[in-house]
Amino acid sequence: MQKKRVVIIGSGPAGFAAALYTARAQLKPVLIAGNALGGQVSQTHEIENYLGFESLSGMELVQKFQSHVEHFGAQVVYDAVTEVDFTKGSPFTVKTHGETYLADTVIVTIGADPRKLKVPGEAEYIGRGVSYCGTCDGFFFRGKDVVVVGGGDSALEESLFLTRFANSVNIIHRRDTLRAGVQLQSRAKKNEKISFTWNTVVEEILGGDDGSVRAVRLKNVQTGEVYEKPTDGVFIFIGHVPNSQIFAGQLATNDNGYIITDQRYRTNVDGVFAAGEIQDEIWRQVITSAGQGAAAGMSAIHWLEEHEDELQPLEEAVQET
């Protein structure tokens, strides 16, 4: 068992930013990386919208994050959290497969995953034609033909953004009406680059000899017709799933499962903070998550300063458990 001032759960941009700020405050934070260092960022083929870098891969950026925080004394642990106990107040219990931590403060940055189609070819072609972020990847489809899967606000907003680059955007929706707002629908339907395929689902994503997407296999849910549609890219916007299940019954969430915080990224549990896509339903960008993580880190620093007289010495807390 280890006693720490700060434990950070999650290794995306928010987690690393929180680690940077708390490490520079001499708090020696532990960042528990989870199953994949960097989260979704590490799977991104190329990033061009993170300030200071014209172009680099997601993994390159994550490696820079890690090097930066370790330089200032943060400890990156390659393990996943299996259980937490926030019910007794600080120090909080955080268990991983290999260790148990007692933490004066916890910063949750475990993120949210795009909801998957769960069809053949989807996982295989992520970063090679399959994307869950038009804002991130639209530029790489300049002059190309792409399809968008979904019918909500995100699908239409991203489709409109993609028209800045793509030659054509075909929105595939399983129903004959959209769930998006009326104004968004109007804008999309007026855009000459956008077309619609109704009552249709994607059954498979197909690749070419070059290892990238070449087509989708579609099925009309009314007629049963199955056919292929050539495309250079598949953008999937059918929602996100926040990774908040492990905190159920302890941290307050909204109806969609996102952790509720105030402007200082404080949760309903005093001493526990949350930042990044685990609490942000809107932006989902590397740079916004990093900013949120930095703010959460500063809030944790202030919390520790305010409660300094109440905190147990690190060695004493371990001995009492």
N, C-alpha and C positions, 0 to 999 in steps of 0.2 A: 504494500500500500504506500502511495506517495501523497504527500500534502503539497498543494500548489496554490499560489495566489490567484492564478488565472488559468483556466482550461478552456480551450477553444475547440468546438466540435464542428469539423468541416474544413476543407482545404481549398475552397474556391477563392475568388478575389476578395470577398468580404472577410473570410477567415484569415488570409495572409495579411490583409491590411490591419485587422485587429491585432494580429500577432506583432506586426511591425511597431505599432504605437505602444503596446504594452511592453514589448521588449526594450524599446528605447527609454521607457520609464523604469527600467531595471527590475521588472517584475518576473522575468524568466518564464514566460508563458509556455504552456504545452499545447501544441496544435495537433489534434488527433485527425489524421488525414482521411480516414474512412477507406472504403474499398478501392477508390481511384483518386490518386493525388491530382488535385486541380479540378476535380469534378468535370462538368460539361466543357469547361474551357480547354482541358487537355485533349479533347476530341475534335476541337476546331482546327480545320486544315490551315487557315490563314486568317490573321487578324490585322486589320488596317485602321481601326477606329479607336485604338488605345493611345492616348496622348503620349508623345515622345518616341513612338515607334511607327515608322512608315509601313512596315510589313514584317510580320513574324508569325510562326506557327503558335498554336495554343500551348503546346508542350514547351516550346522555348520560353514563352512568357511565364508559365508556371515555374520553370526551373530558375528563372530570374527572381521570381517572388520568393522561392525557397532560399536561394542563396542570400538574398537581401535580409530576410528575417533571421536566418541563422547567424549572419554576421553580427547582429545585435543581441544574440543570446537566446533566441527562441528555440525550442526543441520541437522538431517535427517527428511525430510518432506514426509509424506505418501500422495502424491498427484501426478497428472499427468499434464504435460504441454499441454495447449490447443492452445497457440498462442505465437509467438515471434515477436519482431520488432527490427531488427538490422540496419534499413535503416538510422537512424539519428545519429549513432555513440554512444559512451558511454555518459551517462549510457543507457544500453539496457533494453528494456521492455520484461519481461517474465511473461506470465499469466498462472495460473493453474486454476483448478475448483474453488479453494477457496481463492486465493490470487493473487495479482499483485506485482511483484518484479521489482525494478530498480537496475540493476547490473552494476558495473564498468567493470567487466569482466565476460564472460560466458565461461564455458568449457562444450562442448557437448560430452557426452559419452553414447549416447542412444542405441548404438549397432546395430546389424543386426540379423535378425531371419532366421534360415534355411527355405528354401522353402519347404512347406509341400506337401505330396502326396494328402492329403485331402480324405483319404479313411477310412472306418470303421476300428476301432481297433488301428489306428495310435496314436491318443492322449492317449488312454487308456493304452497303453503299453510303453509309453516313460519311460525310466529308468528301464524297465522290459523286455528288449529285443529289443526295438526300440531305435536307437541312430542316431545322426547326426554327430558323431565325432569318427572315428576309433582310432585316436591317443589317445583320452581320455579314451575310453572304451574297446579297443581291448583286453587288458589283461584279462578282465572278461570272455572272450570267448575262453580261452585256451582249446584246444581239442574239440571244438564245431564246428558245421556246421552253416555257416551264409550266408545270401544273401546280395548283395549290389545293390542298385537301382541307375542307372545313367550311363552315357557314356562319361563324360568329364574328364578333367585332375584330378579333385578332386576325382572322383569315382575310377579311376585307381590307383592314388597315395595311397588312403586309402585302397584299396583292397590289394595292395602289402604289405602295412604295416600290415594288418590283417593276412596275411599268416604267420607272425611270431608266431601267437598264435592259430589261428583257424585251425581245421582239414581240412576244405574246405571252399572256397569262390566262390559263384556263382554270377556272375554279370548279372543282369536282365536289358535289354535295350529295349526300345520301337521300335528301328529301327534295321536294319541289318548291320549298320556300326557305329563305334564309333566316337565321336567328339574329343577325346583326341589326344595329340601329337603322332607322329609316333613312337618315341622312347619309350614312355610309353606303347603304344599298344604292341610293340614288347616284352617288358619286361613282361607284363601281360600274353601274349599268350604263352610265354615260361615257365611260372611258373606252375609247376605240380599241385599246389593246386587250381589254378584258372580255372573256367569253365565259359561258357557264355550261356545265354538263350536269344535268339534274338526275335525281333518282339513281345515283350511280356510286358504287364503292370500288376502292382499289383492292384487287385480290393479290397482286404480285408486282414487285418492282424488278425490272429486267435490266441487265447490264450488257455492254458491248465488249468487243475484243480489247478495248483500251482500258477496261476495268472501271468505267464510269457508267452512269445511268444512260440507257438508250430509249426506254419505253416503260409504260405501265400497262398491266393487264387489268381491264375494267369489267365490271358486271353491272348491268342495268337491273336494279332490284325489282322492277315491275315486269319486265319482259323476260328476264333471265338471260338475255344476250350477253355473251362474253367476247371481248375483242381487245386488241392491242392498240395503244395510242402512243406514237413516238413522242419523246420529250427529252430535253437535256437536263431537266432538274425537277425534283419533287419536293415541294415545301409543305410541311405538315403542321397544321394549326388546329388541333382538336383539344386544346387545353393543356394545363400543367398539373402535376401531382406533387404537392409539397411533401417533403420527407419529415413530416411532423408526427408520425404515428407513435414513435418511441416516447414522445412527451405527452401522450394522451392522458387526460385527467390531471395534469400538472400545470401545463402552460395553456393559457386561453388562446383559442383560435377562432377565426371567423367561419362562416358556413362552408367555405371552400378549403378549409384546413390550414390556412396561412396563420402563422403566429401573430398575435396582436401586440403592437408596441406603441409607445408614445414617440414624440419627436426626438427623444434622447435614446431611443431604441431599448427602453426598459420594458420588460414583460410584466405580467401580473405578479411574478415572484420577485421580491426584493433581492437584488444581487445577480439576477439572471437577465441577460440581454440577448437580443436576436437581431441579425442584420442580413442583408442580401436577399436572395430569392425565396428564402424561407418565410419572409414577411413582406416581400415586395411583389405584388401581383402585376404591376404595370410595366416597369422599364426593362428588367431582365437583360441588362447590359454589363459587360465586364467593368467598365469605368464607373457606372453608378453603384454597382455592388461593392467595389473597392472603397468608394466614398462612404457608403453606409457602414462598412466594416471599420473604417477609420473612426467614424463618429461613435460607434459602439465601443471601440477600444478606449476612446477618451472618456466616455461615460463610465466605463468600468474602472478606469484610473481614478476618477473623481469619487466614485462610490467607495473604493478602498481607502482613499484619504479621509472621507467622512466617517468611516467606521473603523479607523485605525485602532482606536482604544479598545474595541470589542473583539478584535481578531486574535485568535490563539497563535502562539509561535508555531512554526511549521513542525518542529520535532514534537512538541507537546500534543498537538492535535492527533498525530499518528499514534502516539503512545496510548491515548485515551480510547482509541477504537478497538 
